[in-house]
Amino acid sequence: MWGFAVGFFLLFAQSCEDSATQSVPLRIVPDDYETIQAAIDAADPGDIVLLRPGIYTHMETHYPDDPEFPNGIRTAMFLKEGVVVAGDGGPGEVVVRDTTGADTTYGAAIHFMPDNRTNIQNVDFEDFHIGVVIRGDKGGVYGCRVAGSDAGIWAFRATEPEIIGNLVEDCIFDGVLNQLADATIAINFIRDCGGGVGIEIGGSPFVTRNLICLNSVGVVANTGVTPIIQRNVIIRNEQYGLFFSSGAVPIAVDNDIYENPVGIRADFYNPPLEEPINAVSNFWDTLDIDSVGLDLILDENDTPGAGAEVEYLPIGPSPFNPFNFDPTAQCEVEDTETLRKRLVSLAAEAPVELPSRTQRP
């Protein structure tokens, strides 16, 4: 099991003073530092940069030695190794917002960190080009909200980052985008985005126990990726629940996929796959397989067919539903504070059990 990063959820339950009694060094903004970046720059590994409730708009441009960002990274926070940035107070009380209208801004950048002790917790990111980017190696985003961005949380050429317990909504493109990364994407609520989870250009992410609804597409996997998509609730998306194409070889098991116009679509495989896609033991109501030579393993799926009356919808969750509430009723809830507290509770009560990367289910 991969544990959560140092201090994860500590600040949701305890005040600043409680944390201090546990000898966690604090760098408090704006009490001690005028900007978030000033506090990060002054911090040592193991320190917590604590953000008091308020709206933060200051940004700076950083120029890492990275050919992927030749013009630098303009961001509100560029993290250092071993430093946690955490919001003080309840969900929604600490907001980092882009007020420039520029198309190349990032709420936060976690750049080539060796472990997930470098992370962000309980912060809202609003109106950025990218809410949070994790580039290279590791890093964590826990219990945050990302909204109004082009893309929410982007794991790019990263080995094992963690994206856990977040609310991502109202993004133009993907809520969570995994490119050439092996991210753990778990216990997030992703809604009203172009794609809920986008998995592109290689990588083997683990996507589990997420509620993905009201997006154009729930999960999109393409171009040579091998994700594990397990125990998610993927409902009420506008086009497809799952869309696989262009060489993706996913494993999709134990998911609830319903009230999408098409539950799963697999298309554009040329040449055909050498092995079938493993899509066993899911619950969905519609399938659309449109690909010459494509084969799916569809054993043990509960597929009553398009238009069929699905017995479990009126009475509660199916055996695959990983949540302790009816997810259908949560899709359009406007009380984001309650939703986020539920995500925090779920993640704290049942840490994510990761499958072996060499023994896929």
HUHUTA-V289617 format. One record per pair of residues at least 24 apart in sequence whose C-alpha atoms are under 6 Angstrom apart, sorted by the first residue. I is the first residue (numbers start at 0). GAP is how many residues later the second one is. D is the distance in whole Angstrom. If there is no record, write none. Layout:
I|GAP|D + I|GAP|D
This chain:
0|352|5 + 0|353|6 + 4|111|6 + 4|112|5 + 5|111|6 + 36|40|5 + 44|37|4 + 44|38|5 + 45|36|5 + 45|37|6 + 46|36|5 + 47|35|6 + 47|36|5 + 47|37|6 + 48|36|5 + 49|36|5 + 49|37|6 + 50|36|5 + 50|37|6 + 51|36|5 + 52|40|5 + 52|41|5 + 53|40|5 + 54|40|5 + 54|41|6 + 55|40|5 + 56|39|6 + 56|40|5 + 56|41|6 + 73|31|5 + 74|30|6 + 74|31|5 + 74|32|5 + 74|33|6 + 75|31|5 + 75|32|6 + 76|31|5 + 77|30|6 + 77|31|5 + 78|31|5 + 80|32|6 + 80|37|6 + 81|35|5 + 81|36|5 + 82|35|5 + 83|34|6 + 83|35|5 + 83|36|6 + 84|35|5 + 85|34|6 + 85|35|5 + 85|36|6 + 86|35|5 + 86|36|5 + 90|246|6 + 93|29|6 + 94|29|5 + 95|28|6 + 95|29|5 + 96|28|6 + 96|29|5 + 97|29|5 + 97|30|5 + 102|26|5 + 103|25|6 + 104|24|5 + 105|24|5 + 105|25|6 + 106|24|5 + 106|25|5 + 107|24|5 + 108|24|5 + 109|24|5 + 110|24|5 + 111|24|5 + 111|25|5 + 112|24|6 + 112|25|5 + 113|24|6 + 115|24|5 + 150|24|6 + 151|24|6 + 155|24|6 + 155|25|6 + 156|24|5 + 163|24|6 + 164|178|5 + 164|179|6 + 173|24|6 + 185|24|6 + 190|24|6 + 207|24|5 + 208|113|6 + 212|24|5 + 216|24|6 + 217|24|6 + 220|27|6 + 221|24|5 + 221|26|5 + 222|24|5 + 222|25|6 + 223|24|5 + 225|24|5 + 229|24|6 + 229|25|6 + 230|24|4 + 230|89|6 + 234|24|6 + 234|25|6 + 235|24|5 + 248|28|6 + 250|27|5 + 250|28|6 + 251|27|5 + 252|26|6 + 252|27|5 + 252|28|6 + 252|29|6 + 253|27|5 + 253|28|5 + 253|66|6 + 254|27|5 + 255|27|5 + 256|26|6 + 256|27|5 + 257|26|5 + 257|27|6 + 261|24|5 + 261|25|6 + 262|24|5 + 264|24|5 + 266|24|5
